Amino acid sequence: MCCPLCFPENDSEQQIVLSNEYCLFVQKPQPVLLGSGLIVPRKHRETVFDLTPQEWQATFVLLQEAKEFLDKEYHPQGYNVGWNIGHVGGQEIFHAHMHVIPRFEDEPLAGKGIRYWLKQSSNQR
């Protein structure tokens, strides 16, 4: 298996910023989503629904630490936090990962949340 989130050290652009016993907060340089990163379990879990109770708790703790780090480094005015699950849900890497995305008031899409594009009439079944 060659999962990029199981072996984050193999991606020279990716940096492990924070970690605990069960998960990591990783970042790559992003030209648009400044400061964004992922919280991933250390063990391969395909989706968020596969996390153990310990991994859930560790994810929560690391999310709080990531917010503190991002607030200090980037001073965002808001956040989007979320999971993509399954191909139809937009998951591209099948290792559970929580997106942590700082948001800024001067963005063209400021004020648009994670459901914005999903609830457009063009997405109606």
N, C-alpha and C positions, 0 to 999 in steps of 0.2 A: 504494500500500500504506500502511496506517495502523497499523503495528505499534507498540504502546505501548512495547516494549522496544528498538526501533530508535531511537526518539526519546524517551528517558526525561525529557528536559527539558520535554516537553509536558504532563507530569503534575505539577501544582503541589504535590501531596502527596509525590511521590517525590523522594528525595535521592540523588545520587551521593556515596557515602561514601568509596570507594576506587576506584582505577583503575590500569590499566597499558596498554601498547600495544594489547593484544588484547581486554581485557574490563573490565567494571565490576562493582562491588559496590553495589547499590542497596537502599534501605530506604524503606518507607512506615510511617507510624504504625500500629501493630497493637494492638488492645485485648486480644487473647488471647495471641498469639505474640510477646511482648515481645522486641524486638531482632532479630527475624528479618529476613532479607534474601535477595536473589537475586544470584548471580553470572551475568552474561550476556555472551556474546561481543558485541563492538562490531558485527561484521558479522552480517547476518541468516543464521542457521543454524536450520533447523526443529527438529532434535533434537540431542542429545548425540552421536549417531552421525555427524553431519555436521561436527563440529569438525575443524579441521586439527591436526596435531601441535603447532604453535606455540600454538594456542588452548588445547589440553589443558594444555600446560606453563604458560601464563599463568593458566589457571584454578586449577591447583594452587598457584601462587605466591600468587595473590589469596586463595585459601581460607586459607592460613596467615596472611596479613595480616588477613583478616576475623576469624579466631579470636582473634588478639592484640587487635584492637580490641574485640571483643565481650567477651572476658575482662576487659578493663580497665573497660569501660563498665557491664557487667551482672552480672559474676561468676556465670555459670551453672555448674551442677554437671555438665552433660552437653550433648550436641548430637545433633541429627538432621540429616543431610546427604543430599540425594537429588535425583533427577531424575524427573519424570513424562514419559512418552513416548507420544505418540499419544492419541487420544480415549479409548480403552479403558483406557489407563494413567493417565488423569486429567489429561492435559495440556490446559489451557484456552487458553493463549497459545502459538501455534505459532512461537515463537522460543525456542531452547534456553535453559534457565535452571536453575541449580542452587539448590535451596533450602538455606539455612543457618539452622537453627532452634536457638537456645539453649534448653536445658531446665533446669528448676528443681525441686528436691526437694519444694517445697510445692505443686506442681501436682496436681490431681486425677488426672491420667493419668501422673504420674511413674513411671518404670520401664517404660512401654509404648513399644516401639520402632516403627519405621516399618512393620513387617510385622504388628503386633498385630491390627489390624482385618481385614487380608487373610486371616489364617490361621484366622479364626473358622469354625466349622462352617456357619454361615449363608451363607458365601461358596463353599461346595463346589459344583462343577459337577454 
